């Protein structure tokens, strides 16, 4: 089974599980989410979460204790990096990297209070598309088709059905297949690593 077939089965499963779990009872919940993304790439010689993007998808969760839940999501996530020239400051570099992923996060959510929740976990990313442009040099290094990310976040319950979520999403593995100028060290190797800050709304069906 290739990754396209895998995605198709996961999407179908979510469409079936979300309405089923939302009507099943208190132990299971499901819904949809959408948000805005600010991203950068550690190791690209630039800095700042200057690349804007979007995210969205579905989620299902299961209660495992009075104050704990396991949550699985299926999301579309835009990442990358951007550097715009600033001629007044003598900066003439122009750079743009666009990365589009399907992400499959697995999270543990701690129910701290009726309003505030914390979450952490891992997300598997599958590359859908990429685009790169630079005025400095021709960039021919290929991107990895999969990546693993560490996720840490918090949520604020606005009402019974809606919550605001803020999380950081940082790749553990390099996004490149080969080394490139500017590579940095992370955990157990050098490479380029995508980092994102995501602000989302989660709706429970």
N, C-alpha and C positions, 0 to 999 in steps of 0.2 A: 504493500500500500504506500503510494507516494504522499508527499505532504499536502497536495491539493485535495486528495481524497480524505486525508485526516481532518483538514479544516472543514470540509463539507459535512462530515459526520459530527464534528463538534458543534457546528452552527445549528444543524438539525436537532441535536440533543438539547441545546439551549432553548430553542424555540418550543420544544416539547416540555422541557422541565420548568421553565419560568412560569407559565400559567398554571401548571399542575402543582408546583410547590407552593405558589402563593395561595392556593385554595385548600391545601392539604392540612395546614394547622400551624401551631406556633413553632414547631421544630425546624421547618423549612421556609425559606423566603427567596424571592427572586424578583428581578426587575431589569431596568436599563440604566445606562449612564452616558453622560456626554461632558466634555470639558475642553479647556484650553491648555496648551503646552508651551513652556519656554525651555529651550534645550541648548546645549553646548557639547563640544567634543574635547575631552582632555587629551592633549597631545597634538593638536592641530596648529599650535603656535598662536592661537587667539584665545580670548577669554571673554566670559560673560554669557548669560543665557539670552542670546540675541536672536535665535531662530524660533519664530513663532510657529505653532502647529495646532492640530486638533486631536482629540481622542474620543472614542465612543464605542459602545458595545452593550453586552448583556452580562448579568451576574446571577449566581445562585449561591445561597449560604445555608449552612446547617448548624444548629445549636449543638455544642458538645459539652457545655456546662452552663450554669446560671449566668456566668460572666464571660463565656467564650463562644466563638463561632469559627467555623472553617468556611472560607469563601473561595469560589472559583469564578474567574471572569474569562470572557473572550472579547478582545478589544482590537480596534484599529488604532494605531498610534503613530504619529508623525514626529520624527526626531531630526537632528542634524546640527548644523552650525552656520553662522553668518557673520561676516565682517564687511561693513560698509565703509567706503572711503570718507575721510574727513580732511578736505583740502585745506581748511583753515589751520589745522594742526600738523600739516605736512604728512598726513597718512594717506597713501594712494592705493593701498591694498584693497582688493575686492575679492571676496571668497563666499561661496555658497555650497552647502552640502544638504541635500534632502534625502532622508531615509524614511521609508514607509514600512511599518511592521504590522503583522498580526501577532498579538501578544496573548499568552495564556498564563495569567497569574494564579498562584495558589497562596492564599493568605490565611493567617490566624488573626482574628479580630478580638481584642479585649474590650469588653463592655465596662468602661470605667464608671459611667453614670448614665442617667436617662438621656443626657444630652451629648456626652463626650465619649468617643471610642478611639482606640488606638489599633494600628494594624502593622504587621510585618510579614514578609514572605519572599518568595522567589517568583520571577516571571520568565517564561521561555518565549523568546522573540524569534519570529520567522520573517525574513526579509522579503517584501513584495516588490519593491522598486528602489532605485537609488539614482541620484543625479549629483554631479559635482562640477564646479567651475571655479577657476582661480586665475588671477592675473599674474601670479608669481611664477608658476611652473605648471607643466603638464603633469597631471596626476593620473597614473595608470594602474595603481595598486587596486586589486579587487577586494570586494567586501565579502565577509563571511555571510552565509545564508541563514545561520542560526546564531543566537546569542542568549546568554543567561544574565538576568538582572536581579539586583537586590532592591526590594521595595520597602519603604518605611513611610507611614502616614498617620493622619488622624482625621476623624470625622466629627461633624457637629450636626445633631438631629434638629432640623428646622421644624418638622412636624411628624406625624405618624408615618407619612409616605415619602418624605423628602429629606435628604441630608446632603450637606456640603462636605466635600472631601479634599484634602490637600496632601499630596505625597511627593516624595522624591523617588526617582527611578534611575538607578545607576548600573551600567553594564559591568559585569564581573569579568567577562572575556573580551578580548580585542575585537573591534568591529571589522578589522582588516585581516586578510589572509597572510599578508607579508608585512615586514617592518617598513616604516616610512619616517622621513625626517621629522623630529619632534616627539617621537614616541616617549611615553612616560611609563613608570612602573606602577602596577596595581596588583596587589596580592601575590601572584606568583609569576608574573612575566611582564615584558614590555609590550606596548601597543597603543592604539587609540581607543578611547572608551567614551561611550555616549552617556551623558547625564541629562536628566530632565526634571523639571518641576511641573506638576500637573494639578490644576484646580478644576474640580468636577462637581456635578450634581448627580446624585444617585436617587432614582425613583423606584419605590417598591410597588409592584403591581398587586 
